[in-house]
Amino acid sequence: MKVIFKSILVIAIVIINITGLLAQNPDAIATSKQNDPKLQWWKNAKFGMFIHFGLYAVPAGKWGDNTTHGEWIMKRAGISRKDYAAFASQFNPTKFNAEEWVKLAKDAGQKYMLITAKHHDGFAMFKTNVDGYNIVDATPFKRDVLKELAEACRKYDMKLGFYYSQAQDWYHPGGAISGNVEWDETHKGDMKKYIDSVAVPQVKEILSNYGDVAVLWWDTPTNMTKEMTQRFADLLKQYPNIITNNRLGADMGGDLETPESYVPATGFPGRNWEVCMTMNGNWGYNAWDDRWSSTTELLRNLIDIVSKGGNLLLNVGPNAYGVIPEVCQQNLREIGDWMKINGDGIYGTRSSPFPFLSWGRATRKGQTLYLHVFDWPKDGKLVVPFTNKISKANLMVDNKIALKITRRKENSVIQLPSYAPDKIASVVVIQFEGEPIVSPVPTSSKKVIASSSEDSVMTINLTDGEPKTVWRAAKGEKTATLEVDLGIPTAIQCLSLIEPWQIWSNIKQSYELQFFDGKDWEKIIENVTVGTGCTQRFSPVTAQKFRLLLKNEKDAPAVNEFILYRAE
């Protein structure tokens, strides 16, 4: 009876905790509907192109001696409205070819495209009747980029969506400014008037003039009130098939979670989510930025994201001539070459049944598993940590040659050839029976003892499998300790932390993972995060008790999920 009572009490505490979070922030648990029919094409697509194109391509990242700017150059360099608007007379992207952009996306294996209709600089990349601050009326180009791209997408059967900065607008008086720091007196005005006279009318134009809009992607809901947000929500009621993200404002939510520039350690189980990520350090074109990601990094990010149930929206920033940088084109075509052979393991798949794979990632489609092998085993033995009967295994590149399968008590072993068919990710296809039987994560639902907590029940959040709930150390603390007892000695080889901040929060949190050897605490690994979580592998360590030491200079230490993965 005491055990039953304790179980009921724990469940009640969890429910109260989650309910409290929802009361404080209705968007804490996303409003996206996984089974909504309008999302089916998007869920199957997995891979899209983001395009940041606008006046910021003219200065190309440089203002004065500073060459680090991107699409935020107007704000970060403090450029006046008059000086920034002068870029319009220089903006003449005569090499822009909508069909070439769409063909590039198709070559890459991308199924949808999103372009900035209006970014925070307030410049419209389409013909708008709101005012003359747009690409048709204010530039020598005199052409509507959105119109031409919409026509090309229809021609080549490509889904098209639009990014629109509904709140931040540094040109139109009354538009919001991140940080609320004005640098030009002529920008001051009433935000409600801006919403009613600029933002809402322009969104109406976008929805009315460019055919079937697949996605409307909001950004940075700075100072958005419930009343302002409702003006857009009412407008969207006329377009029930449009997919929207969760950045409109006032906790309105949306169809999609939008982690930016990082891959969540566990994804967002049960929700629709999409990572937006760029290929170097800027979203808009910067002629000085050569921090390009390799094809290997980009493709493995795509596989990682899809294995966790998400989509990748990969950004390109065309230059002032309307040309997508050659390095972007090359990376995209190389990804496309891989997708032509291995796309069945990406499109229309579900997330991996395995919480962790030391050698790569997995995706699923019905009774088929696609094993994306990053690290080809030297002995040729691929360990698959489940015990289901496997009826067939073969390489994606050659389905005629069956691979030998050895079924063991805790896993199965597939004998691979001595060579890897692909240097980035080789795909092994297996057919299996039943639902995957996979061991739970060792830390799942385990009790964690914290040195301090903001709330008495918050340590439950650390191992509840819900990446949105959070544990925080007591207010004012800079260091914290989290200790977990796994119950039995367990071989562990990977740590994942999910953290509650964003890239732009500039939060760095250092950690050290230790194990108890029966006498002393011994260090395993240490590192520093950027506030968005991390996953770090290490040589297997067998122990029953593990401890995490945290240090945070800007905020009280906080973690959403503390996960230890067993060695395979």
N, C-alpha and C positions, 0 to 999 in steps of 0.2 A: 504493500500500500504506500509506503514511504517513497519507493522508487517511482511509482505511478504519479504521485503528487509532485515530485521533483520534476518529472518530465513535463507535466502539465504547466508547472510554474515557468520552466524555461521557454516553452512554446508561447505562453502568454506574454512573457517579457519580450520575446522576439517580435510578436505581433504589435505590442504597444510601441516598441522602438520604431518599427517601420511605419506604423500609423502616424507617430509623432513627426517623422521625417516628411511624410506626405503633407501633413498639415502645415509644416513650415515652408515646404517647397513642393507643389504639386508635380513639378517636372523631375523630382528626384528619382522617381520611377517613371521611365519614359512612356509616352502615350502611344508609341508606335504599335501597330497591329500587325502581327506576323502573318496572319492568314488573310489579310485584305487583298482581294483579287487584283486591285490596281497595282500592287507591288510585285506581282509575279514575274513580269518581264525584268524588273530591276534585280530581283533576287537571283534570277537565272544569269543575268549579264555579268556580274562580278567585277567588271573592269571598265572604267570610263576615263575620258580626257577632260581635264579642267583647263581653261584658257584664261589667263589674266592679260588683257589687252586694253590699253588706254593711253591717255596723254603722257603718263609716266614713262612710256617707252622712248619719248623724245629726249629727256635728260639722261636716260639710260643708266640711272643710279648715281649720277654725279651732280653735286651742287657745291660750288666753291672747290675746296680741296678734298672734300669728303666723297668717296666713291662707294660707300656701303649701302646706299639707299635702294629701295625697290618701289613698289606701288604706294608706299606710305611716305614718299619723299616730300610731298607738300606739307604734311604735318611735322615730320621729324626735322626737316630743314627750316621750318618756319617761313615758307614761301608765301608771299601775299597773294590774295585772290587775283589781283591785276597781273602780277608777274607769272603766276601759274597759268592763267587763262591765255597768256601770250604763246604758250606752247602749241595752242590749237592752230595758229597760222603756219606752224612748222610741221604739223602732223599730216603727212601725205603718204600713206602706206600703199603705194602703187603696185607693189609686188604681192599684195594680198590676193590669194586665190582660194576661195571657199572650198572648191572641189578638191584642191590639193590637200587642204587640212583634213577633210573628211576621208579621203583616200588614205592618208597617213594613219588616222585613227583606226580605220579598217585593217590596214596592214599590220598594226600593232595588236589586233585582236580585241580592240575596244568596242563596246556596244552602245555607248552613249557619250554625248559631249555636253559640257556646260561652259558658257562664256560669260564674262562680266558685262552685263548690260549697263550697269553703272556701279563704279566702285566708290570708295569714300571721298574721292576728289570731286564727286558731283558731276563729272562729265559723262554724258549719255553717248553710248556707242551705237545709237540708233536715231532715227528721225523722230523727234518728240515735238508736240505742239505746246509743251509747257513753256519753253523759252528757246532761244537760239544757241544755248550752250550744248551743242551736240555735233556729232561727226559730219552730218550732212550740211548744217547751216554755218558752222564755225571753222571748218577746215577746207583746204584746197582739194581734198579728196572727194567730197560731195557725194559719197556713196554710203548706203546703210549696210553696215557689216552684218547686223543681225538678220536682215532680210536675205542677203546673199547666202549666209550660212544656213538659214532655214530652208532655202530652196535646194541647196546641195544635200542637206540631210534627207530631205524627202526623196530626192533622186536616187540616193544610195542606201535608202532604208536604214538610216541612223537616227536614233532617238536624240532629241535636242532639249536642253534645259537652259535656264538663265539664272545667273547670280545677280542679285539686286541688293544694294546697301540701303536698307529702308530707314535707318536711324542716323548713322554717321554720314554727314555730307558737309565737307569743309568749304564748299563754294556757295551754296544757297543759304541765305540768311535764315537762322533758326535751326539748321541741321545740327545734329549732335556732334560733339567732339570728344573722343576718348580722353579721359582725364580732366575734361571740362576746362582746358587751358586755351584761352583765345590768344591768337597772335596777330589778328587783323580785325580792327574795330568794325569794318564794313560787313563782317560776317554775322554780327549779332542780330538776333531776331527771335521770334516766337516759334517754338518747335511745333506746337499744334498747328499753326498756320503753315509751316513747312510741310508737315504730313498731309494736310488737306489740299495744298495748292501745288505741291511738287511730287511727293512720293506716291500717294494713292493714284493721282492721274497718270503718272508714268507706268505704274504697274498695270493699270487698266489698258494702256496702249500695248504693253508687252503681251498681255494675255489675249488681246483682240486682234493684233496685226500680224502675227507670225505663225499662224496655223496651230497645230497640235503641240502645245507646250508640255513636255513630259515632266520636268522638274522645275520648281522655283526654290532657289537656294538663298536664304536670307543670311545676313552676317552682322555681327556685333550690335546687339540690341541696346546700345547705350541710351539711357534715359527714357526708354520706351515705357509708357504707362499702359495700364489695362485698356483704357479708352482708345489710345492710339493703335494698340495691337488689334483690338476688335475691328477697327476700320479695315484692316487687311483680311482678317478672318472672315468678315461678312462678304468681302469681295470674292474670296476663294470658294464660297459656297456654290457659286455658279460654275465652278470647274472641279467637280468631284473626283476626277481621275488624275489630277495633278499631285505629284509627290512633293512634299515639302520637308525641309529639315527642322531642327529644333532650336533655331536661332532667331525666331521672330521677336520674342520678348514677352515680358509679364507672365512667365511660366506657362506660355501657351502650349509648349511642347511641339510635336511634329511627328512625321513618319519615321525620321531617321535620327539616330545619334551621330554626332560628327566629331570624333577624336581627330585632332589636327597634328600632323607631323610626327606621330608616334603610333606604334602598334600596341594596343592594350594587351596585357599579358594573358588574359583569358577571353578577350572579346567582351560582348555584352549578351550573354545567353538569354534566349527568349525575346530578343529585340532585333530590329533592323538597324544596322549601323554601317558607316562608311568612313574610312580613313581618307582625308584629303592630305596630300603630300606633294611636295615639289621636288624637282630634280637637283637643285643646288640650294643656295641659301636665301633665295628671293623668289617671290611669286611673279612679280612683274619683271620685265627685262632689265638686267644689269650687265653692262658690257664688261665690267671688271670682275665679276663673280665667276671664278672657275672651279668652285667646289662641287663639281659634278659627281653624282652618284654613278656607280658602275652598273652595267646591265645586270650583273650578278646580284648586287644589292637590291635593285628595283624588282627584279623577278622574284627573288626570295621573299621580299616584302609582300608581293602580291600573293604568293603561295601561302605565306604565314597568315595573312589576313583572311583569305578564303577558308583556310583550315579551321579558323575560329568563328566562321559564319558571317564574315563581313564582305564588303566591297572595297576596292581601291579606286579613288578618283585622283589620277596622277596629273599634275599640273605642268603646263608649258607656258612660257612667257615670250610671245613673239616680239621682234624688234620693231622699230618705228617704220620700217619698210613693209611690215606685215609678214615677215619670214620667221618661221619657227627655227630656233638655233639648230645648226647641223648636228651637234652632239645629242640633242634631244631626239632628232629624227633617227639617228643611228641607233640609239638605245631602244627606241620604240620598235623599230623594224627588227632588231635582234630579239626582243621579247616576242614579237609577232611570229618570227621563225620558230621559236619554241612552242608557241601556242598552236601553230598549224599541226604539229605532231602530237602535242600533249593536252590540247584544249579540253578533251573529254574529262580530264581530271580537274578542271576548273569550272567550266560553264555548267550551271544547273546542279551543282553539288551541294551537299550539306556539310556541316562542320565535322571535325574529326571526333571519333569516340574516345580517343586517347588524350588524357590531360597533358602528357609529355612524351616526346620521342627524342632520344639523344641524337639520332642520325638524320632527322628531318621533320617532315610534316605529313599529315594524311587528310584526305577528303573522302566523302562518301556519296554514293548514288545508289539507293536501294541496297541490293546485296553485293554491291561492288565497292571495294576500297581501293583508292589510288594512293600508293605510298610514294611520296616525293622525297627521294633520297638525296640529301645534300652531301653527306659524308659516306662515301662508298666503303663498306667494311673491308678491311685488309684481308681477312680470312674468308671473305665471300659469304659469310653467314649473317643474314639480316634477321634480327630478333624482333618479332611482332608480339607485343605484350597482351595477347588475348588467347583464349583457349577454344574458340569456336572451330568447328570443322571447316577447313579450307578445301574447296573442291578443285580449284585451279589457280595457278599463279603464272604470270608471264610478264615480260617487259612490254611496255606500251609500244615501243618501236618494232616489236616482233611478237605478235600474238600466236604464232604457230609453234613456237618452242616452249613447252611447259617446263616450269622450274620445279625442282624437287622441294617437297614440303615435309618437315619433320615436326610432328605435334608432340609437345611436351606437357608436363603437369601444369606449369604456370604460363607458358607462352608457346609460340610456334616459331620455327626457324625456316627461312627460305634460303635455299642455296643459290647465290647469284653467280654470274660469270665473273671472271677475273677483272674485266674492264667495266668502266661506267660509260653507258651510251652517251651521256651528256655531261659536260664539265660543270654546269650550274645546278641542274636538278634532273635526275633520272627517275622515271616513273615506273613502279612495279604495280601491276594490276592483279588483285586477288578477288576471287569469288568465294563468298563464305555463306554459312547457313545460320539462321536465327538472328537474334539481336546480339550485338557485341557484348561479350562478358569481359569487363575490364575492372581491374582492382581500383578502389577509390583512392583519391589523393590521401597520403598518410596524415596530413593535418586536417582533413575534412571534419568539421564539427568538434574538433578537439578543443579543450579548455585552454585558454591562454592567460597567463598571469602577467599583468602589466605593473610597472613601477608606479604608474599613476594613470588616471583616466579622467577625462572631462565629465563623463557620466558613468554611473556604477555598472550599467549593463553593456557598455560599448565594446568590451572585449569579445562578445559574441559575434560582432560584425567581422572580426578578423578571419574567421574560418567558416563563415556561413555560406560561402559560394556565391554571394551577391556582391558584384563589383561596385555597386553604387552606395552601399552602406559603409560607414567609416568609423574607425576608432581614432580618438585624439587624446594625447597626453593632457594633463591638467594645464589650464591656462597659465602662461608665464614660464612654463618649463621649456628648456632648450635640449635636454637629453631625456631618453627614456629607454626602458628595458622591457622586452617581451619574451616570455619563456613558455615553451610548449613541451608537454610530455606526450610522446606518441603511444605510450602504453606498453610497447615492446621494442626491443632493439630493431632498428630498421636501417637498411642501406639507403642513404640519401645522396643524390648527385646534382641537384639543381634547386635554386631558390627563385621564386617569383614574388615581387612586391607590386601591388597596385596602389597608386597614390592619388589623392584627390585634386591635384592642381593641374594647370595647363602649361604648355611650353612658355607662353607669354607671362606667366606668373613669376618667372625667374626665381623659383624656389629650388635650392639645392639641399638635399638631405643625405648625409653620410650614414653608412650602415656597416656593421661588422657582424657576421654570423659565426656563432661558436657552438661547440658540442661539449657535453659533459662526459668525461672519460671515467667517471666513477670516483674521481678524486678532485680534479680541477676542470675549469672551463678552458678549452683550447680553441684558438682561432682557426676558422676554415677559410673565409674570404672577407675582404672589405672593399668598399667602392663608394662612389657618390652618384646619386641620381639627379635628374633635373626636374623632379616633382611629378613625373608622369608614370613612374613605375619602372621596373627593370626585370630582366630574367638573366641569371648568371649560373652557368654550369661550373662544376668543379669535380675533382677526383672523388669517387664514392667514399662516404664516411658512414660507418655503422655506429649508431647510438640511439638511446631512447629519449634523451632530453637535448633540446636545442634552444639557443638563446640569441636574440637579435638586439644589438645595441644601436640606438638611433641618436643622431644629433642634427639639430636644425636651428640655424641662426636667425631665420626670419619669422618663423611661426612655431607653434607647438608641434612637436613630432606627430605625424599622422599617417595611417595606413588603412587602406580599404580592405585588402586581402593579404594575408601572410601565408604563403604556400611553399611547402617542401615536397619535392617530387622524388619518388623512390628510384633507385638505380635499376636499370633494366637487366 
